[in-house]
């Protein structure tokens, strides 16, 4: 129960303010390294994303070409054609991704 003179309420308020300040300081200390790590590896993550997009496109195109060659009995023909289509699709995807990264960076910087 609160004291009739109101001093207990002031003490409680001070304690809560101190606790809030300690919590804010702890949050800032914990959030700091996460932001650094995210920006530190951002470029590397983008490069790997583009590499994976290219490789997956070529592999999918090659698999489709190999399946068509197996079905029709013309082994290198469709494999080469669809492998080339996969490569072209991969390059197109990489360029679109790079444009997206550039736009993202332009909007993020003041």
Buried (B, 14 or more C-beta within 10 A) or exposed (E): EEEEEEEEEEEEEEEEEEEEEEEEEEEEEEEEEEEEEEEEEEEEEBEEEBEEBBEBBBEBBBBBBBEBBEEEEEEEEBBBBBBBBBBEBBBEBBEEBEEEBEEEEEEEEE
